[in-house]
Amino acid sequence: MRAVWVCVLVTTASPALADDDAPQVALAAEIGAVGGGGATPGGMRVGGRFLYRLAEHDWFDGGMAFTFGRGTAGCGAVGPDAMTCDHGVADGFAGDLSFGVRRDLGGQAGFVPFARVALFGRVLRFASDDVTGAAAGGEVGVGIRAAVRADLAVVGGATAFAGMAHLSDDIGAVGQLGLSIAAAAEFRMR
């Protein structure tokens, strides 16, 4: 809930756009890695982002990403009626949707650092254990955008996330905690 209020405060406290010719929309393709573990999928991540300018330094940041990890088994019984999962940092599969705000923090000579906060929803699967689930939570991240030309940039960043998931096979509620590092190509349009 606090992340939602942060998003609202950042967007309502920002000044209006200073330049009508400034790009209003950006699309990005990204590739990276996610470190998971336990009941959090990790591995190679591919995804895309849609950015829409809200104010001079603020962007709506919507993303969709897929994480592909190994198919190693990691769930097992811990008693007569309970199960748990203890996967490695690069196991499982996840499909994520995220919605948040990205704030540009100034910069110079074509380099613009930024911070972002978002809420995410995720479906996840550990195929070797035949375990499926859904998760929701929040994420915070930082990065830098390096302009190649006026409408194209290379972006790098890191995002930490935390949330809760509900898994099948009597596993129930488990935490989601991880870190992703990614690089992207970002194209801005008017």
Sequence and secondary structure as in RCSB ss.txt:
>XXXX:A:sequence
MRAVWVCVLVTTASPALADDDAPQVALAAEIGAVGGGGATPGGMRVGGRFLYRLAEHDWFDGGMAFTFGRGTAGC
GAVGPDAMTCDHGVADGFAGDLSFGVRRDLGGQAGFVPFARVALFGRVLRFASDDVTGAAAGGEVGVGIRAAVRA
DLAVVGGATAFAGMAHLSDDIGAVGQLGLSIAAAAEFRMR
>XXXX:A:secstr
 HHHHHHHHHHHSS   S TTS  EEEEEEEEEEE BBTB  EEEEEEEEEEE SSSEEEEEEEEEEE B    E
EESSSS EEE B TTBSEEEEEEEEEEEE   BTTEEEEEEEEEEEEEEEEGGGTEEEEEEEEEEEEEEEEEEET
TEEEEEEEEEEEEEEEETTTTEEEEEEEEEEEEEEEEEE 
